[in-house]
């Protein structure tokens, strides 16, 4: 059942957008055409100016990711994710079959194909160099094969039974020298060998969930170490993943006006990096290292599936590996065409020169990837990359209502999204300010007074400076806000002494301003909100 507050806000917004498309979506809401709403799209190539496109784009995207749309049950959305897993496996199987001859006969498909493959291999080898002599394992924030729910803090992971796949047992001599390994051996715990990872889903949009795989804990510990190594090597090559999203958005903005660069997006990119593709493109010693740490199987629907893909989302190096492969492809195509510099890659978000985009797309397809036609733009005035959408140099990113707002912080976020889209310096603000006010009406008076700058995020309602609630203490300015009031922590004394020591050595214990230990934070550790004050300069 769609929440009435969501319906009334959506209807008012669509009415104020005042285009044939927005009014059409409004009618679809009135008559409950939820599947049509979830599937509706807008084509930027059909527009001549950013304003008319932005209004229709917002109308179509407003409820598309709303998880409570009565399109499919949660079970059905999870089923779609499982079907996607099997579809990707079939695609990887086809790719493995196609690439297999190249491992034995380089000229199986002719000299031209091997020329581009060998160029990609050379670019990747140049980035990677030799494998690292030492791997400094790392803990991630999420679940592992044996660590579920809220019991995923670092001391939880060091207290539970470690899990790994058989090839990783060769690394136990090194793992045993880590703080974690010592803590496990001190309590004489058993290390569990598992066949691979396990499949699960997380929400994505109203039509489908996203499939991810949960890795064995020791595998993930070293996967994250390898991921960091590749990330550092990519940075040396000019691909800075720490600032990648920011850089991509700026390049995409400029490209939407100049047309010099294309933005390419791939469907299920990480799930379609096939096993033999990695073997074909990476130096042998790097392939052997990554192959040792990957999960060769996935537990799904009670069955163990031998994987055709190399790794999935959930593996600690998948993001860096796919970035490396796509960088190598673009770089090789660039050099082959002598097009000049101009490559940016962030996962499966690819930006390359428009003059080589056809070659890049053809190479991607041959190597087993599927360009997403709805999100790939090689011509026209629109470009999209890393959460930035631009039409002829103008930001036109819409916002989505993803879940039902039920607490003040949700309404603050929604109000800020509306104001950001309305852009007070555009004519749009005059049309949409009443929608903004209607959302603010849902806030308690005390919370509604929490006004402040965008730089403070969604702990304040974004507004003009003269409406901010400011006070000065000891020469420092403070702004009234609605901030997290309590954090979920578990006392470090809850764990064994050896785990406490290892956790401290990993720097995972929260402390107060005086350095006294407060405990260890849960991943989703906000337990409540309250009106308070934060410093602002």
N, C-alpha and C positions, 0 to 999 in steps of 0.2 A: 504494500500500500504506500503510495507516494504521500509524503508529509504535506499537510495543507499549507504550512508556512513556505515550504519550497515551491509549491504550485503558485501561490499568490505572488511571491517574489519573482518567479520566472515569468509569470504572465505580465506583471507590471513592467519588467525589464524589456520583454519582447514588444510590448505595446509602445514603449518609449523609443525603441530602436527604429520603429516605424518604417520598415521596408516590406516589400511583398514577401520576402523569405521569412522574416521574423514573424509576421502576422500569420503566415502559413504554419510555422512551428507552434504558435499559440493555439491555433485551431486543432492541431494534432494533440496538444496537451488536453484541450477541452474534451475531445472525443476519445481520449485514452489510446492513441495510436503509438504506444511506447516503443514497439520494435522499429517503426519507421523513424522515430526520433533518434534511437540509438544508432541506426545505420545511415543517417543523413549526413552528407558531406557537401562542401562547397568547393568549386574549382577556381583557384586564383587566376587562371589564364582567361577566364570569362569576364574579367573586370579591367577597367581602365584607370581607376583611381583608388588610393588606399582607404579612403573613408567609407565608400560604399562597400568595399570588400570587407573591411573590419567589422561593420555592422552585421552583415550576413554571416560572416565567420563566427562571430560571437553567438549569434542566434542558433547556429547549428551545433556548436560545441558546448553550450551551456549545461545541458543535462546528459550529454552522451556518456559520461563516465560515472553518473550517479548510480551507486551500487544498489539502491533500493528500487530502481525501476522494475516494474513487474514484467520483465522480459523472460528471464530464466531464473529458476531457483538457484540457490548457492550450490547445490549438488550438480545442477546442469552446467554452471559456469566452471566448476572443477572438472567436469567431464570434457568440456571443450579444451581445457588445458592438457588433460591426459591425451586427448586425440592429437593435440599439437605436438606432444612428445613423440608419439608414434609416427606422425607425419615427418618430423625432422629426422627421425631414425631412418625412415625409408629414403629420404633425400640424401642423407649421408651414405647410405649403402650404395646408391646409384653413383655418387661421386667417387667413393672408394673403388668401385668397379671400373669407372672411367679412368681414374688416375693410376691404377695398379700397373698398367703396361709401362708407364713412364719411369717406374722404379727399376725396370730391367732393360728397357729399350728407349733411350732418350729421343730417338727420332721416330717413334711409333706414330705420332700424329704429324710428323713433318718438321723441318728445320725451324719454321716460323714459330710454332708452338713452343718448341724447346728453347728458342731464343728468349722469349718473354719469361718462361719459367726460370731459366738460368739467371736472368737479370734480377728476378725477384729474390732468388736464393742468395745472390751476391749482396743485394741491399740488406737483407736480413742478417747475413753473416757479418757484414760491416758494422751493424748496430750491436750485435751480441758479443762478438769477440769470443774469448774463452769462458768456460763455465766458472762460476765462483768457487774458490777453494774452500770457503766456509759458508754455511747457511745459518743465519741468525733467525731462528724460528720466532713466530709472532702469533698472538692470540687475536682472533676476530671478535666482533661484538655479539654475534648471533649464535644460533644453535649448531650443534654438531650431531653426528650419528647417535651418540649416547647421551647428549645433554639437550633437554627439551624445556619448553615453557619458560618460566622465570628463572630456572636454575641454570643460567648460562653466564654467570659472572666468571671472572678468571679463577677465583678460588673454588667455585663450583666445578669448573672444568678440571682443575688439578686434584679435586677430591674424588671425582667419579672414576670409573674404570676407563682407561684410555682405549681407543679403538683405532685400528689401522688395517690396511690391506697387506697382503703377503709381501710384495716387493719392498715395502717400507721397513720391514724388519731388518733389512740390511743397514738402516740408519740408526737402529736402536743403540748402538755403541756410542754414537754422538749424542742422541737424545738423552741417554742416561747421564750425560754430563751437564744437562740443563738443570735449572732450579726445579722445573716441573718433574723431570725424570728422577731427580734425587728424592723428591717428596713421595713419588709413587713407589720407588724401590724401598724407601724407609718404612713404609707400611706394608711391604711385601704383597702389593696388589697384583692381580693378574691383568695382563695386557691382552685385550680381546682382538682376535683377527676376524675381520668381516670381508665379504666378497667385494663390496663396493659401496656406493652411496645409496640414499633412499629419496624417492620423489615426494614432493609435497607442492602445495599451491598457496599463493598469496593473492589478494584482490588486485585486479587491474582496472576493469571498467564494468559497465552494466551487462556486457555480453559474455565476458570470459575472465577467468583468473589467469595469473601468470604461473607457469611451472618453474620450479627451482629444485635443485638437488642438494641434500644435506650431506656433507662429507664426513668421513671418519676424522676424529679429533687430531691424531698425530699427522695424518696426511695434510689436513688443513693448516696445521702449525707450520709445516714446511712449504706448502703451496703459497702461503702468504709471504714467506721469505723470498721465494723465487719471483713472485709478483713484484715485490719491491725492487729486486735486482733489475728486472726488465724495465720497470718504470724509470729507474735511475738511468739506465742505458738509453732509453728513448729520449729522456730529457737532454742528454748529451748530443743526441742527433737532431734536436730542435723541436721535439714533441713534448711539451710540458703538460703532463696530465693534471698537475695541481691547479693550473690556471686554464685548463683546456676549455671548459665551458664558457668562461668569460671571453677567451680569445675567439672561439667559434662564433659566438653571438656577434662580436664586432665585425668579423670577416663576412659573416652572412649578411649583416646590415649593409656593408659597403657593396657586396656582390649583387644585392637586389637592385641597386641603382646602376652599377657599372656593367653587370652581366659577365664580368671577366672570370668569375669562378662559379662552379656548380656545387650544389649540396646533394649528397647521396645518402640514402638511408636503406638499410637492409632488413628484410623480414626474418625474424628468428636467427639473427646472425650468430650468436654464441652457440646455439644448438645445431648449427649447420657447418661448424668447423670440423670437417671429417678427420678421422684418424690418419688416413694416408696422406691427406693434404699437409698435415704438420710434419709427417715423416719426409715428405717430398721437399718441403721448403726450408726446414730448419737444419742447421749443422747436426751431425749425428750425436755428438756429445750432449748438445742441448736437448735434442729429442729424447735421448735415453734418460736424462734427468727428469724431464717433464713427464715422460711415460711412466717412470717409476712411481711418481707421486700422484698420478691421476687415478680415478676409480674406473676400473674396466667394466663394471656392471652397475645397474641401477635396480633397486627394489621398487616395483610399482605394481599396484593392484595384486599384491601377494605373490608376484612372480619376479624372478631375477632375469633381467634382460642384458645380454652381452652388447655393449655399446658400439655403435658404428661412429658416433661422434667422438671427438677427442676429449672435450670437457664441457661442462655446462655452467650456467650461472649458479653460484654457490661454491664453485671451485675458486681457490684463492688467487689463481693467476689467470683465469679466463679472460678478464677484461684487458689486462696488459697483453696477453697473447694475441687476441683478436686485433687490438690496436697495432701491434707489431706487424701482423700479416697484412692488414689493409694498408699500412704505411709502405711496406715493401712493394705491394702491387702498384700503388699510385706512383711511387718513386721510379719504379721500372718503366711504367708507361710514360712518365715525364721525360726520362732520359731517352727513351726510344723515339719520342716525337720531338725531342729538343725544344720543349715548350717553355723552359725556364722554371724558376723556383715558384712554389705555390702549393704546398700540401699541408693540410691540417687534419689530424685524425684523433678522434676521441671515442674509443670503443667502435661502434658501428656507425658513428656520425662522421662522414667523410666529406672533406671539401678539397676539390682539385680544380685545376684550370678547365674552363669550359671547352677549350680546344682539344683536351685529351679525355673528356668525360666519356665519349663513346667507346674509346679503347679500354678505359677503366671498367666500364659496365660490362663490356664483352668478356674481359678477363675474369671479372668476378663471377659471371655466369658460368664460364667454363670450369672454374675452380669450385663450383657447387653452391654459390650464393644466389639469393633471389632479391634483386632490387625491389624496394617498396615503391611502386609507382605513385602512390598517394603522397609520399614524403620525399620523393626525389625530384629535383628541379634543376634542369640544365639550360633552360631558356625562360624568357619572360621576366616579369618584374618581381617575382616572389622567391624568397629563399628561406629555408628553415633549418636550424641546427641547434642542438643542445638547449632546447627550451626557448629559443628566440625565433620569432616569426616576423619577417620584414617584407614590406611591399614598397618597392621603389624608395628604399632608404628609410621608411617609416615603420616603427614598431607596431605590429597589429596582433600581438599575441592575445588570444581570448583567455578567459578563465572558465573553469569547470566547477560546478557544484558536485562534489564527489560523495558526500555523505550528508545526512540530515543534521542541520545545526540544532543542538539541544542545550548547549551551555554558553555562557557569555563569550568565552574565547573563540567559539565557532562563529558567532555573529560578528565579532570584531574582524576576524579573518575575511568573512564574506563582504563586510562593508569596505574593507581595504582593497579587496579585489575589484569591487565595483568602481571605487574611486580611481584605482590605478588604470583600469580600462577606460574610464570616462575621461581621464587626462584633463584636469581643469584648464590647461592652456589650449585645449581644443574646443571646438564648438559643441562637442559631445556632452560636456559637463552640464550644460544648461538643460539638456534633454533627460539626463539620467540622475540628477541630484535628488529627485523625489524618490527614486528607488533606493538610493543611499540612505535617505532619511527614514524610509520604511523599515530598513534593516536595523538602524539605530534605535528605533522605537521598541525593539525587542529586548534592549539592554536595560538593566536596572540603572536608576539615575546616577548612582555613585560610579558605576563602571562607564557610563556614557560620558562622564566628565574626563575620562582618561584620554586626552588628546595629545598627539605628539608628532614627531617627524618620521618619515619612512625608515630612517636609519635605525630606529628602535624595533623595527619589525612589528609583529602582531601582538605585542603587549600594550600597544596604544592604538587608538583610532587615529588614522592619518588625517590631519586637518591643517588649516592655515595657522601660522605661528601665533597670531593674536588670540587663538582659542586654546592654546596649551595652558595647562595648570602647572605653573612654575613656582618654585620657592628656592631661596638661596640659604645655604648653611655653611658657615666657615669659608665663604668665598666660592663654594661649589654649587652649581645649579642642579636642582633635582626636578624631575618631571613625574607627575602622578601617572601610574600605570596599573595594569591588571596583570600581575606576574605570577609565575609558579610559586606556590607557598611552601611546599614540602616535597622532599625527594625520597623516593623509596630506596633505602639502603639496608644492607644486612651487616650486622656487627661482625668484625673480623674475628672476635673471640669465639664465634660459632664454629670455627674451623680448627683442625689440628695445628699444633705448633709449627710443624714443618711446612704446612701449607701457608700459614700466616707469614712465615719468613720468606717463602718463595714469592708470595703475593707482594710483599713489601719490596723485594728486590726487583720485581717487574714494574714497580711504581704504580700499582693499581689500587692503592688505598687512598680514599678521599681524606683530606685534612682540613681543619679550619684555619683561620688566619694566623693562629699561634702555632700551627704545625701539629696540633693534637689530632689523632686519628678519629674519623667519623664513621668509618665503615666502607663498604664497597657498594657502588651504585648498580642498580638494575639497569637493563638496557632502556626500557620505557619507564623512567624513574620519576616522572612528574605525578604527584599524588593529589594535587589540588591547586587552586588559584586564589589570590586575594588582591585587593587594592593596596598598593604600596608606592614607594618612590624609588627611582633609579637615577644615578648621576648622569648628566649629559653636558657635553662641552661643544 
